[in-house]
Every structure is written in C-alpha cells, then in structure tokens.
Amino acid sequence: MLRLSLNAVLSPIGRFALWGVLLLAMIVTGFVQWQQGAHIQTDILAMLPHLQQDKLTEKALNKVEQQLANQVYIAVIAPNETQAIGAAKQLMTSLNQSNQSPFTAVRSGADDNLQHLAKVYFEHRFGLLTPEQAQAIETDNWRQLLTAAQSQLYSTFGFANSQLLSNDPLLMFPANLLALSPNNALRSQQGILLTDTADGVAAIVMAKGRDSAFSPNAQQQQIQALESALSHINQQYPQVSFLKAGALFHAIAATESAKQEISRIGLISMLGIILLVWLAFRSVMPLFAALLTLTSGVVFALVATLSLFGELHLLTLVFGTSLIGVAIDYSFHFYCEKQAHPNDNASDTLRRIFPALTLALATSASAFIAIGFTPFPGMQQVAVFCAAGLIGAYLTLLLVFPLLGNHALKPTPGLTLAQGYLTLLKRIFTAPQWWQKITIAALLLCLTAILFFGLSKADANDDIRQLQQSPAAITTEENQLRQLLSGGTDNQFILVSSNNEQGLLQTLEQLTPVLNQAISDGELDQAISLSRFMPSIASQRHNYELQQQLYQQHLHEIISNMGLDDNINASLLKQLDHAKSKYLTPKEMLALANDDLRALWLGAVSTTDQTQQYGAIVLLGGIHSLTSIEQRLTRHDWSLGQVQLIDKVGDISALMGQYRQLTLQLLVWVFALACLLFSIKYGIKLALAIVSVPALSVLLTLACLGLVGSSISLFHALALILVLGIGIDYSLFFAEAKHTSRGVMMAIFMSACSTLLAFGLLALSQTHAIHFFGLTLLFGISFSFLLAPFISFITRKTV
C-alpha cells in the first residue's frame, strides 16, 4: 500500500525530495540531541543487567563497588627497605602532584588513624580481650598471660613501659592492638606498607582513579600519569621494579583489542563488500547506491537510539555497525532483480520485489526487537539501532532508487552462475528415482549424524567472567601482587544484618570463628570484618567481668611477679570500677576510623515494609572454594541476625542463564507464529517449508557449536534470533520469486556474503561476547544460504 500510494502521488523526483527532507530532519534531530547532552557511553559495565535487590543488599553492593572500583595497586620492589620506602614516597608524590591528577586517595596501606583509635581502645581496655586471653582467664590459666607479660617486660623489642604497666600490668592491651592487624606478613614503616619478597622488599601503594577505568579518556590519562611516575622513579632508583594490578590494566587491554579488531574487521568487511558489488555489477552506481542505503540506515539508527536512550553505548557501535550491514541487502535485491529483467525500469523492479522486501523488513525488524526484551541495556540499544537502521534503508530504497536506479547495467557472469547453481540443484533432485533416494538418504544421514553428535555435546555456560579474557601477562602480574597482599579482596562478600545494632555486632562475632575455620581449611585466604574493631556490648561486658574477676583475685600476685609497685593496686581497681558500664560504641569507633573501615558499616537501612535493618559487610580475599564457604554459612544457625553471601557476578550469570532459556523458548514461539501467519498467504505446505529453513539452520548451528566446543550463552541465543530473521528473509524471496529465481539466487548469494563479511568476521574477535555472536551467525547464515534455494522447487509445484 505504501508503494502504491507513493507511485500515485509522487514522481521519482518528488520521492527523492521527500527522502532528502526526512534525512535532513533526522540529522537536525540528532544534532539537537547531541547539543542537549546525548553522548557516547564508554563504560562497559553499563551493559550489564540490573539486578532487583532489597535496599540493604543494594546499599552493600554500592559500597563495595565504590571501595573496589577504579582501584590501582602498585608494588614497588627494591633490594632493601630504604629504597622501597623512598621510591614509594616518590610515587605517591608524583600521582598526587596536582588537583588535576587523574588519581585520588593516593596512599600506602598504613593506617594513619590507628594511633587515634588506640587511644579510644585504651580507654575501653577493660572490655577488650583477644579470644586467647579470654580463654586463659576462663580456664584459670591466667599465668600464661603472666608469663607472656614477663617476656615482653624483659624483651628488647617489647611494648612495656612504666605508664603502660601501671594501667595494664599483664600487657594485654598491646596484644589487642596487634589483633586488629592479623596479617603478620605486612608491616608499616614511615607510613609505608611493606612486605618481604624473594627479590627484596616490596612497598605497597594504592590509588583510586578519579573517573571510571572503563572510560577510554580516563584510561589514557591514568596510564600516562602512571607511566610518567614510574619512569621518573626508575631514573632515580634503577634497581626498582614494579608489579601492577587493577581493573585499569584489564580495561586498557580490552580497549586496545577492541580498537584493533574494529579497524581490522571493519576494513576487511568494507573492502570485501565493495569488491563483491563491483564483481557483481561492474558499475559505480550500484556501489554508490548501496553505500547511500547503508549511510542513511546508520543516520536513522543513530538518531533513534539517541532520542530514546539519550546516549549511545560503545557496545551498540561494535555490534550495530556490523549488524546494520544487513541493510545493504535491500540494494542487492534491487540490482540483481533489475539485472535479471533489464527491460524493466526502477519502479517496475521495486514493484516486483516489494512484497518480499516488506515481509523481510518485518521479520528482520521483529528479530531485532526481540533482542530488545533482554535485560542488557547495551543489547536493548543494539535492537533499536538495528531496527531503525533497517527502516531507514527500506525508506531509502523506496524513495531514492526510483530516480537513481534507472541506469542500464552491464551484463556480468553473476546471473549465469546463479542459474547454473540452481540448475545443478535441480538435476540432483530431479534425477532418476533411485538416485534421488540415494541422495536424499545420504543427506538425511549426514544431517542426522551432525545433529545427534553435535547436540549431544552442546552445553551451556552463562558465567559472565568468560566474556572477557585478559592477556596472560596482566593476569600473572596481578596474581603475584595478590600474593604479596595475602589474597587481596574479591568481588564476593558477606552481608550480615540484624534488626538491631547489637544483634548485628553479635552476629559478626559469631561469624568470625566460622570464617577462621574456612581459612584453616584452605577455602579462603583472609576475611576483613568489623568484629575485630567493634565488639558487641555483650562481648565487652563478658570481657570486663573476666578482667574484674582476675584483678580482684590475683592482682597482688600479678604485681609481685611483675616487680611493680604495690601503689598501683588501688589505682588500677579504681580505674576498673570507673570503666563499668562504659562501652565502646560503633559511633565512637567510626568517628575515628578510616574510609576502608567505614565502608564496611552500613548502619540502619529502611526496608520496603517500613522497618529498619542494620547491616555490615565482611570482605573476602583469596577465595578458593566459594561453594564450600556458602555451605558453611547455610549450615550455621544465626540466631540474632542473617548472614548472606553476596556474589553479584554469580547472580548476573544466573540471570543470563534465565534469559538464555527464555530467548531459546522465544525462538520456538516465533517459529510457530511465523508458520501460522505465512500459511495464510502461502498455504500450509509452503509456510512449513519457509519456516523449516531457519529452523533447521538453528538446529545445525547449535550442533556445530557443540562440535567445536563453544558452550551456549545468551549471546549465542541472541545471534540465533538473527539467524531466524535472516533465514526467513532468504526463504521469503525464493517463495515470492516463483518461476524466475536466478535474480533472487544472485541476491541471496551476495546477501549471504555481505552478512558473513559483517557478522562472520566477528568470530575472529578476542572479546568473547562478540566472538560468540559472530561464530553463531557464521554457522547460521551459511546453513540458511545452503538450504533456502530448495524453496524454489516447492514453489514450482505449488504455483
């Protein structure tokens, strides 16, 4: 109807003018959108699905991401401690040199607030005991504490002094301070965190990127600042070497890989399509018209995406620039049909291909729109980008080609080769009956074997960690640095919650021995919890009662054995009495804590049912068996609160698995719906044949993926939707061709070649998501091309 209306109302020049107005309007709209703040989104993390979490979990995730995101870790390895400290200080100065520095919070691991915290803890020392000290007093083995105190008293490196002894005669407080930093491999000198290595001494420096490490601009600024600082250090300390870790280095590797792939794959794809058009038509005009169609589609796609989303994701450009190559197929069908009927003008050619072209647009656009129902913001943009691009290309064909497409085409071998291929297929399947039976039996046996062995080996893998694989050099360096930091911290963590503050603190204390056992069993390297820094009132009261019992019963003996003045007896008992019911509170402790400790405390969070939940985070480092840790937490009875292992990566992976299954189910429903709709126009027999081409292509693609060992993911499933859309397009053009198929065969061949150049080359990508997408389409389009011509045999029998 659209074509008939246009023919009746507008001349070719009028249609071309209408297209010019539409294109100009789109360009102006896009320019206005850009001026109003539309931009390119470069943060790869923005493509991930958004998990629906309760408020407490959401706050915990945000806290952990803020703490760990954009962190860069540098180990300065020097032959001796002096050089390591000097080089680390110079590095910190270089990275902190101005307000415009791409880094913020540049520091070493030393806790500058520990001295202030020590004063507060000392005031509450009668409510603080290590587990070993508490057990010694409870079991009446307090003389162990006395022996340890005497060792400290006479040790050259002991903590003892007269003032401390008068307030803490058993020297229990220093042991409590040491318990706050249980990592004995790390020490602090001159404000620099140090650890010994096989090559000398390593100084640890940490810095936080001011902007996202996944932003290309931020990447360049941060890596330039780092390289400049490290170069200056090497000039002054030639023997110093470095280990680096952080998302920055993985992101840079991914960005560089993407740039190289886009330039290489894009260039090969473009040159291949240009060569394909030239060989097919030996004329500049079809090439110009094809590029005009593609350019118009890209303009429509960009403006539609910016208008709906206000931004264009980098992933959309990577996928969309290749996917929009499908739009060039429209010009192929036009020129191939025109070459097959040289006496027709452009309007006649459009009239001939219009029904199949419109159905092809509807099915392809529907396939892209189906992708838009996934939870990935990036893939939603890809859907809009490609669907709008196809509509733009379709309108360009209808409005521009009646004017530009009337030139004569030179005869080329393309049609002859296409007819020869169809004739060969016809001879094979119209040969003597005995030959047909052998051929069909061999074909069915081959297909059955591929499907049986391939599908039996097919499996699924939805782990999002497989989507990006960093170079081995970066991973090795990061692992070495993690060993120096005793495992570092991972993205998985434990969320502890309770209905009240003290219940939360007591649950944290109950969790500590569970995690300590996990560390002892090799399931975990370390756990960072507030339970060491923030004991509950119940724990402080118990510790106070133990010390009160100890000093009231044995203080004279302690003073005598330690060689102290008896005058401290009354003073100490007075201090003990004064400390009764004076407890260390989270508010008091957090006021002096550093940012790392404060990040572990969530405090009170209002839930959806208007109640309050108190929460805290326990960071985990060096996880070796996440499943075992989760089983420990599940088996334990938490009477005063809840303990939950938070694994965002695992949750997103599970969500991807759900949507993979839904996408594959969607394919089945689309096949059924397409069969129903096509049966109305073509009859049930031809409708089944049209749908069977993409259906068999999808099954064969899944089988081939199984044979090559590529586990099925959501990105494979999304690509199968396009196999469905493109496969139906191929079938529809053959169904509409009826008696004359050589022009369609040539157009389908060119379409398949151009699609494989656009899609199939993506299989060479080192980025797994893109590789999965391209590999699936490489198989799917190839099978669709091989199977679609058989539709022409059915049409000859049904017309």
N, C-alpha and C positions, 0 to 999 in steps of 0.2 A: 504493500500500500504506500509506503514511504517513497519507493522508486516511482510508482505510477503518478503520485501527486507531484513529485519533482519534475517528471517529464511533461506533465500537463501545464505546470505553472511557469517553470524556469527554463530558459535556454542554457546551453553549456556555459556561456559566459556568465549568465546570472547565477548559476550554481557555483561557479568558481568565485564570484564576488561574495556570495554568501559564506563560502568556506573561509575567504580572507577575513570577513568580519568576525566570524567565530574564532578564528585563530588569534586575531588581534585582541579580541575580548579576553581570551584565555591568558594571553601574555600580559595584558594590563592587570588582570586579576592577580596573577602570580606576582607581579611587581609590587602591587599594593600589599599583598600578604607578606612579602619579604620586608617591606618597609615597616609593617606593623609588628614585626618581631618573629616571623616564621624563620626557622633556622635548620641547619643540619645537626641531627642528634648523633654524636660520635661515641657516646657511652654504650659499649656493647652490652652492659648489664641491663640496659633498659629494654632489651628484647625478651628478658625472662618473664615467665608468667607471674602474676601477683597472687601470692597465697592468702587465703582468707584465714586470719588468725585472731584469737582473742586479744584484748588490749594489752594484757600483761606480756604475752608472748611477742606481740608486735613491738612493744617498747624494748623488750630484751634484744630482739633481732636488730633493731635500730641502734641500740647501744653498742652491741658487739661490732656491727658493721662500721660505726663511727670510730671505734677504737682500732680496729684492724685495717680498715680501708686506707689505701694510699700510703701505707707504712713502708719505709725503705730501711733495711738493716745493712750496716756495713761493719765487717770485722777487719780491723787494721792489725795485721800480723807483722810483728817486728822481732828481731833477735833478742831483745831484752825489754824489761818493763819501762825503762826511761824513754826509749824511743817510741814504744807503743803509746804511752801517755802523751808524749809531745806531738806525735802525728795525729792522734785522736783529737786533741785540743785544737790543732790547726784545722782539721777537717770541720769541726763544729763551728769554728770562727768563719771559715770560708762559706759554709752553707747558710750562715746567719748574718752575712755581711751587710744586708740592706733590707728595707721594708718591702722591696720588690722581689725578694728572693722567692723562687718557686716552692721553697720548703718552709714549714713552720714547725714549732715544737721540736727543734733540733736539740738532742740531749744524749747523754750516755745513760746506762741503766741504773746509775747510782740514785738512791732515794734521798734527796736533799731534805725532805720533810721528816726523815726518821728521827733526827735529834729532837724536833718539836714533839713528835709522837712519843718519844722516850720519856719526856718529862710528864706527859699525861699518864702514860702507863705506870710510871714510878709512883705517882700519887695514888694509883689503884693497885699497887703491887700485892696487897694482901688478898685481892680477889683473883690473882693470876697465878696459875701453875701450869707447867707442862704436864702432859699425861704421865711421864715417867716420875715426876716429882709427886704428883697426886697419888700414884700407886705406891710409892715408897712410904708415904705417910700413912695411907690407909692400911697397909700391911705391916705397920710398925717396923719398917726398915729404914727409918729416918736417918740412921747412922751412915747409910750410903750417901746421903746428901752432905753429912758432916765430912766424910772422907773426901768427897769431891770439892767441898769448900776449902779444906786444908790444902789440897793440891793446888787450887787456884791461889791460895794465900802465899804459898812458897814458890810459885812459878814465876819465872822471869817475864812471861807474856800474859800473866793473869790480869784480871779486872780489879783485883782487890785494892781498896784504899780505905783510909780510916773513916771517911764520911760514909761511904757505902756500907762498910761493916757495921757501923753503929745503927744503920736503918735496916740492914738486911744481913744479919750475921751468918746465914748459911749461903749467901751469894746466889740465891735462887733467881733474882731478877735478871742478871746477865744471860742466864740460860733461856729465859722467856724472850728476851730480845733476839737471841740467836735463832729461836724457833720461828720468828717472823720471816726469816730468810733461810729456808731449809736447804737451798741449793749451795752446797759446800764447794762446788767446782767454781763458783763465781765469787769474786771479791772486789772491793772498791778501794781505789787509791786516788787521792786528789780529785774526787768526784767523777772518776772514770771507772767503768765496769771492766774488769779484767778476768781472763781465764788462761790457763796454760795450754799450749798446743805442742805437737811434735816438732814444730818449726820455731818455737819460742813462746812469745806472749801475744795474745790477741786482745785488743781493746774494742769494745762494742759501742757503736754509735747508731742512734736511731733518729729518723727524721720523718715527718709527715708531709706528704705533698699537699700544696695549697689547693690544687684542683685535682679532678679525677685522673687516675693513672690511665684510664681508657680513653681520654681525650687526646687526639694526636698533637694538638698545640701544647697541652700540658706535658706530654711525653717529651717533646723536643726541648722545652725549657728545663725540665728536671734533669734529663740526661746530660744536657750541655753543662749545667751547673755542677753536676757530679763529676763529669769527666774533667772539667777545668780544675776543680778542687783536688781530685786525686792526682792529676798531673803535677800540680804545684807541690804536693806532699812528696811525690817521688823525686822531685828535684832536690829537696832538702834531705829526704831520707831514702836514698836509693835502694836500701835493702828491704824496705817495707813492701809487703804485698797485701792484696785485698780479697775479701770474699763479699759478694753482694747477694741480697735476696729481697724479694718483694714483688707485688703484682706489677710494678712498673716494668720490670725486665721481661716478664711474660707478655705484657701488653705491647711493648715495643716490638718484640719478635713477631707477634701476631699481626701488627700493623704493617711491618715491613713485608711479611709474607703476603698479606692481602694486596699491598700495592704492586708487588711484583706479579702476582697472579692476575690482577685486574688488567695490568698493562700487557702482559704476555698473552693471556687468554683472549682479552678483548681485541688485540691486534690480529691474532690468528683468525679469530671469528670474523672480523670485519673484512680482512683480505680474502678469506675463503668465500664469503658471501658475494663480494664484488666479482671474484673470478667465476663463481657459479653463474651469476647473472650474465656476465659477458659471454661465457661459453654457450649459454642457452639462447641468447637473443642477438649477440654480436651488434649491439646498439647501445648508445649512451642514454637514450631516453628512458628505457625500462629501468636502467640503473638509477637515473635521476629520480624517476617516479617512485621507485622502491625506497630510496633514501628519504624522499619527501614524506612518504607514508609513515616511515619509521620515526622521523623527526616530529611530525605532527602528533603521532601517538605519544611520544615522550613528553611533549608540551602539555597535552591533556592530562597525562599521568601525574606530572609534577604539580600542576595547579590543583587537581582534585585532591591529591594527598595533602598538600599544604593547607588547603581550605578545610579539610575535615579534621586534621590532626594538629595543625599549627607548627609542625616540624616534619622533617624527612629523615628517617633513620638511615644510618650508614648501611645497615643490612638490606634495606629496601633498594638502595643503589646497586649493591652487589648482586642480589637476586634479580631485581626488577630490570636492570639494564640488559640482562641476558633473556629474561622471560618476555620482555617486550618484543624480542626478535620474532615471536610468533606472528606479530602484526604484519611483517613483511610477506607472509604467505598470501595475503589478500592480493597484492600486486602480482605475485607469481601466477595465481589462478587466472587473473585477468589477462595477462600477456600470453600465457600458454593457450588459453581458450581463443584468444584473438589470432594467434599463430595457426591454430588448428582450423579456424574459419577466417581466412584472410579477406574475404569479401564483406564481412560484417563491419559496421562502424562501431565506435566505442560504446554507444548507447545499446546497440544490439548485443554486444558482448556482455555488458552489465546485466541486460535483461536475462541472458542465458544462465549466468552464474548467480543471480540474485537470490533465488530460494535457498540453494545450498549454502551460500555465503551468510545469509541471515541466520539460518539454523546453526551454522558453525560458530558464529559470534555468540549466539545464545548459549550454546553448550560450553564454549571456552570461558565465557564470562561467568557462567554458573560455577564452573570448576574453580575459578579463582575466588569467587565469592565464598565458596565452601571453605577455602583456606582461611578466610576472614573470621570464621567461627571458632578458630583455635584461640588459646589464652595468651598467645605471644603477641605483644604489641608490634614487634617488628614484622611478623608474618601477616598481621592484620593490615599493615601498611602495604606490604607486598600485594595483597589481594586487591586493595583499592587501586594501587598504582597500575597493576597489570590490566584489571578490568577496564579502567578508564582509558588506558593506552590502546586497548583493542577497539573501544568505541571510537576514539579519535582516529584510528587508522581506517575503520569502517566508513566513517563520515568522509574522510579524505578520498577514499575510493569512489564513493557515490557522487561527490561534489566536484572533484578535481579531474578525475580520469575521463569524463565525457569530453573535456576540452583538450587535455594533454595526450590522450590515448588514441588519437585518430591517425597517427603516422603509420606508414607501412613498415612491416618487419621483414628483415632478410630471412630467407629460408636457412634453417640450421638443422643439423642431424638429430636434434633433441626429440622431435615428434616421431621420426623414423625409429629411433632407439626405443622410445616408449611403446610404439606399436609392436616392435619386434619382441619386446619383453612380454606384452600381453598375448601375442601370438604363441610364444613359447609355452606360456602357462596353459593356453587353450589346447595346444597339441597334447600336452602332458595329460590333461584331464578329459580330453575327447578322443583319446587313443582307443584301440581295441579294448573290449571289456576286461579281458584277462590282465592287460597291462594296467588298466585303471585300478583293478582290485589290488594288484601288487603294489602300485604306487601309493594308494590310499592306506593300505595295511602298513607299509613301511613308514609312512608319515605318522600314522597314529601310534605305531610302536615307538618311534623316536620321541614324539611329544609325551607319550605316557612315561617313558623312561626318564626324560628330563623332569617332568612334574613330580614323579614319585621320589627320585633320589634328591632332587633339589628341595622340595617342600619338606621332606623328612629331615633335612639338615638345617632348615631355616629355624632361627631362634630370635628372641627379642632382647634388646639391651637399651634401656632408657636412661642410663646414667649420664647426666649432663657433663660429667668430667671427661667423657670421651669426645666431646665436641671440640676440644682444643688440646693439642699436644705440643708442649713447648720443646724447643731443642734440648738435646741431652746435656749440653754444656751448662745451660741455665739450671736445669733440674739438679745436676750433680753439685754445682756450686751452692745451691740453696740447701741441699741435704747436709753438706759439710758445715754450713753455718748453723743449721738447726741443731746439729750435734754439739756445737760449742755452746748453744743456748739451752742445752738439755731438753731438746724437743720443741722449744718454742710454744706457740699456741696454734690450735687448729680452728676451723670454722665451726665445728661442732662444739656445743657447750651444754651445760646442765642448768636448767631453770628450776630454782627452788622457790616455793610460795607457801603462804600460810594466811590465815585470817587475821593474825595479829603479829606485831613486831617480834615479841619474844618467842612465839611459836616458830617464826621464821629462823631466828638465831639458833634455837634448839635443834631444828631440822638440819641446819647447816652442820651443827656439831655431830649429829647422828650420821651424816653423810661422810664425814671425814675418814673414819676408820674403814668404811666400805671402799672408798677410793684408794686409801693406802694399801688395802689388800689387792686391789686391781693393779697397783704399781708393783707390788711384790711379785704378783703372778705374771708380770710382763705384758699386761694388756694395755698399759698406759705408762708414759714417762713421768708426767707431772700433772698436778691439779692446783689451780690457784683459786683459793676460797677465802672469803672474809671471816671464816670461823677462827682462823689464827689471829686475826686482828680485832675481832669484835665478839668476845664471849658473851653468852646469854647471862641474864641476871641469875638464873638457876645455877649455872656453872660457877659464876663469881661467888654466889652465896656458899656453895659447897666448898670451893677453894678457901674461902675465908674461914669457914668452920674448921677445916683441916689445919690451917695455919694457927688458928686460935687454940686448938687442942694441943698442937705441937709446942707452941711457945709457953702456954700456961703450964704444961707438964715438964718440959725439958729445957727451958730457956737457960737456967743456971748451968746445966751440964754443957750446953752449946757454948755459952760464953767462956766457960772454963777451958774447954777443949780448943777453942779458937784463940785463947790467950787474950781475951778482950777485958775491958774494964767493967766491973760489976755495975757501974753507974748507968750503963745504957739499959739496964733491965727495966727500970721504971719508965724511962722514956719510950722504950720500944712498946711496952704494954699499953702505954697511954696512946701512942700512935695507932696501935691495933684497935683499941676501943673507939678511937675517933673515926676510924675508917668503916665502922659498922654501918651497913645500910647505905653506903655511898658507892654507887655502882657506875662503872663506865658505860655510857650510853652511845648508841650509833651516832647521834647528832654531835656529841663531843668529839668522837673519833674522826668522823667525816670532815669536820671543820678544819682539821689539820692534815688530812690525807691528801695524797697526790691524785692527779687525774685518773691514773690507772686503777687505783683502789675505788675511787668514787664511781667509776664506770661499772663496777660490779654490784652496786647497790641501786635497786630500782625504787625502793620505798613503797609508798602506798599508791595504788592504781585503782581507779573506779572502774568496775566491771559493768557489763550491759544490764545486769539486774540491780544496779544502784548500790551494790555492796563494795567493800574495799578488800583488795588483796595486796599483801606485802610480798615483794619479790626480790631475789638476789640471783646473781649469775656466778657460776663456777666455771672458769675457763679450763680447758683440757689441752694438754700438749703431748705430742708424740703418740697418737692413738695407733695401736697395733691391732686391736680387735674391738671394733665398735659394737658388734653384736653381743660379745661377752659382757661388755660394760652395761649395755642396755638390759641384758638378762639379770645382772646383779641388781640394778635399780628396780626392776619389776618384781623380783622375788622378795625384796625387803619390805617390811611393814612400816610405813611412815605415819606414825600416829598423830603427829602435830602439824603436818603440812603435806605438800605434794612435791615430788621430785620427778622432773621430766627431762629426758634427753632431747635437745633441740638439734635437728640436723636439717638445715634448710636445703642443702644440696640433695639429700635423700628425699625430702618432701617434694621438691620440684621434679626430681626424677620420677617419683611415683605419679605425680600429676601428669607428666609427659606420657607415662605408660597408659594412664586412663584415656588421655586424648588420642593416643595412637590407636587404642582399641575402638574408640568412638569413630575415628576417621575411617578405619577399615570397615566398620559397620555402615558408615555413611555411604561408602562405595557400593555396598550391596544394595542399599535402598535406591541409590541413584540409578544403578543398572536396571532395577525393577521398574522405576518410574519412567526411565527413558524408553524401555521396551513397550510400556503401556502407551505412551504418547506417540511413538513412532508407528505403532500398529494402526493408529487411527488414520495416518496419512499413507503408509506403505503396505499395510496388511501385516498379519502376524508373522508370516514366514520371512519377509524381508526385514521386518523390525528385529526379529531374533538374530538374523544374520548381521545387521548393523551393530547391534549391541555385543554380539559374540566376538567381534574383532578386538575391541578394547578389553573385554572380559578375559579372553584367552591371553592377551598381551600382559595383563596384570598378573595372571597366574604364572605365566612363563617368566616374568620379571622376578617375582618372588622366588621361584625355583632357582633362577640363575644367581640371585643374591645369596641363596643358601649354598649353592655350589662354590661360590667364590669366598664364602665365609664372612659375608657382611651381615651382621646382626640387624634385624629390623628395628628402626627407631621411628619417632614421629616424623622426622624429615623424609624418611623413605615413604611413609604413608602419605605425606603431603604431595610428594612427587607423583605418587600413583593417581592422585586426583587429576593431575595434568595429563598423565597417560590416558586416563579415561576421556577427558575433554578432547585431546588432540586425536586419539584413536577414533572417536565418534565423528570428528570432522572429516577424517580420511574416508570413513565409510559413507558418510552422507554425500560427499562429492561423487563417489562412484555410483551411489544409488540414484542420484539425480542425473548422471551422465547418460544412462540408458544405453542407446545403441552406439554412441561415439564416446570412447573412453581414452583415446590416446592423449588428448589435451589434458585431461584430468590426471592420467598416469604421469605425464611430464611434470605437472604442477605438484603432485604429491611427492614425486621424487625430489624436486627442488625444495619443497617444504620440509621434507624429512632431513635433507642435507643441511639446510639452514638451521633447523631446530637442533640437529646434532652438533652443529658448529657452535650454537649458542648455549645449548644445555650440556651436550656430551662432554665438551671440553672441561666443564666444571668438575668432572670426575677426576681430573688431574690435580685438583686443589688439595693443599695440605691442611686446610681448615675442614674438619670432619663434617660439619653440618652441610657445607657446600659440596663436599665430595660425595656424601650420601645422596644428596639431591641430584647431582649430575649423573652419578652411576645408575641410579634408578631410571632416570629419563633416557640414558644411553641404551639400556636394555629395552625399556618400554616403547620408545619411538621406533626402534629398529624392528621389533616384532609387529607393531601396528602397521608399519610400511610394508612388511612382507605379507601380512595377512589381508590387508584392505583390498587388493586387486581381485580377490576371489568374489567380492560383492558383485563385480561386473558379470560373472557367469550367472548369478541368480537373477539379476535384472533382465538379462536377455530371455530368461524363461518366464518371467512374470509380466513383461510388457506385452 
